[in-house]
Amino acid sequence: MKVPKRIATAIINSLKGGVVPRVGLPYITVGRKAEIEALLQDIDIVEEGGAAFRFVVGKYGSGKSFLLQAIRNHAMDRNFAVVDGDLSPERRLQGTRGQGLATYRELIRNMSTRTRPEGGALTLILDRWISGVQTEAVTEGGLSPEDPGFEKLVERKIYEVINSLGEMVHGFDFARLLSIYYRASAAGDDESKARVVKWFRGEYATKTEARAELGVSIIITDDDWYEYLKIFAMFLKGAGYAGLLILIDELVNIYKIPNSITRQYNYEKILTMYNDTLQGKARYMGIIMSGTPQCIEDPRRGVFSYEALRSRLEAGRFGRAGARDMLAPVIRLAPLTYEEMLVLIEKLADIHAGLFGYEQVLSQEDMVEFIKVEFGRIGAESGITPREVIRDFIELLNIVYQEPGTDVKALLAGEAFQYAKGELPGGPPAESFAEFEL
């Protein structure tokens, strides 16, 4: 498997540090077929003008963020604009000191497209929109940019997109800013264009400042930032994109809010977003949020502490019986199987060897033994996560690379890797590994 060094470096360094790489995911994606298919089905719905909302639930290190990044890449390949961000003590869905607006700013800062996957795509999108309208005017109107009627035709087509936003909440103000951007672009006024982009990013602190620089008396605030995301979704469709996908990770930071009233306000915002998508009030927009089982299901502090959400999201009797419903609003991640983890570490061994330029020395028997060691620990059946296994395996690869001639079998049999087959409570019985016998 030939992986460019830049991507291989990002993969190994990110995984060793316990974070998900933003590049190179196709090289290491293993399992999660059912989850990915379910979320891609949502993307189909969004592309056709609908809306979707999902929660992805799993323990720390179980692969939630990895799944979100994989869907992010799929969506961009299908011409979606994607915004993503992690919640934190400073970034919430609702706040009294700008925490909601801080989340909006993070999302817009990370706006990505197929041609700008690293984020910061807002200006590119606006310029592409204008360029696309001009190209359309040339194609349909048969006019060249020098013809007297060209500018009028372009303006008419631009105002068709702008007028379609006017009926939405805050749509008139959004459309007015688009008009300012177009006129500034036509006049070559980069300073005015930068001010409009600043407004769209939510960076104006006061209405007075916005009025002085742009002549508009409204700014994006903590209370209405989500409404502007809905408008963005409609605008992106008019600008030639398939829609908008919103990815919000680390819901646990809402769970950790000590003040119960503040938590309830945040859950109320989630309810608003959930209802909008399911009732058809939002179009061309998908939302995926992720968190731990505790931050979702805890009846005192979690999402389920808000009764309106619990009654909508809680699994029914059949779901509680153990059957996985991939069409439900909450997708619970199942642990990766032993076979899937073996395939994953095989991929990582190849990438590591290619990155550092050495001959891969671990045999399949060594890797099978490593998996046995990892899953043979006390409580591994319920407690071990892909993050822990990957971290340990990359550490093993580093040792083998830095100390040629290392006896891998002796290392795995050492005190740090000891386990008792079928003897320790919580460890899987020996027959669990029968499929690995070579």
C-alpha positions, 0 to 999 in steps of 0.5 A: 500500500503506497501512501504519500509520506505527508499523509502517512505522517499525519495518520501515524502522528494523529493516531499515536496522539489519540486524535483522528487524522483529517487526511488519509482516512480511506487508507485505514477505514475498517468496519463500520459498514452499517453505520456508514451506509445509514449516514450515507442514506441521510446524505441522499435525503439531504441531496434531494432537498430534505434534512436529517439529524443523527446522534452517534453514540460511543465510548471515548476512543470507540471511533465516533470522531473517526466515523464523523471524519469518514462521513465528512470526506464522503460528503465532500466527494459528493459536492457537499459543503461541510462544517464541523466543530467540537464543543468545549467550555467556551463553545456551546449551542446556547450561552449567555457570554457568546458561547453559541456564537463561538460554536458558529464561528468555529463551524464557519471557520472549518467550512470545507469543500471538495476543492478546499478540504482543509477548511476556510472555504467561505470566500471560495464558495462566494467567489465560485457562486459569482463566477458560476452565475457569470458562466451561466449567463454566457452559456444561456444568454449567449452573451460575452462579458463585453456585451452591454446586457451581460451585467444585467443578465448576471444581476438578474440571475444573482437576484433569483438566488437572493430572492429565494432566501427572502422568505426565511427568517433573517433571509432578507438580511443574508440576501442583502449581504450577498448583494453587497458582496456581488457589487464589491466583487464587480467593482474590484472592492476587496475591502468591502468583500472582506467586510462581508466575509467578516459578517458571515463569520459572525465576527462583528461584535456590535450592530454599531460596528456593522452599520459603520462598515457595511450599512447593515443594522443586524449581526449574528448573535448567540440566539440566532446563529442556527437560523443562519446555518439554515440559510447557508444550506439554501444558499449553497444549493443555489450556488451549485453545491449539493447541500450543507452537512453540520458535524458537532462532536464532544456533546459531553461538554454540555453534559459537564455544564454544572448549571442545570438551567444552562444545560436545559437551554442547550438541550432546548437548542438541540430539540429545535434543530431536531424538530426543524430537520424532521418537520421539514423546516430545514432543507438541504441540511444534515446534522450529526452530533456525537457523544458518549453513552453517559452524556446522552442517556444519563437521566439527571444531566444527559440529553435524556434529562430533557424529557422532550428529547428523551421521548423522541430519542429513546430506543423502543422495546425492540431496540432495547432488546439488542437489535440495532436499528440503523434508521433510528435517530441514535446510532450506537457504535458496536465494538470492532471485531477481532478480525476488523482490528487485525485488518486495521493493524495490518494496514498501520504496519504497512503505513509505518514501514513505508513512512520510515523506509524499512522492511515490515518485519511483523508477521501475521502471527505476531499481529494475531498474538498482539490482538490476543494480548490486547483483548485478553486483558481484564475487562477488555470485552467491555472496556477496550477501544480501538484508540487504546489498541492503535496506540499500543500497536504504534508504540510496538511498531516504533520499538521494532523500528528503533531497535532492529532485531527485537524479539517481538514474541518475547516482547509480547510475552513480557510483563507489560503484556501478560495475560491469562487465557480464559482465567481472568474474570472479564477476559474472553475465553480461549475459544474467542480467538479460535479463528486466529489460529494459523 
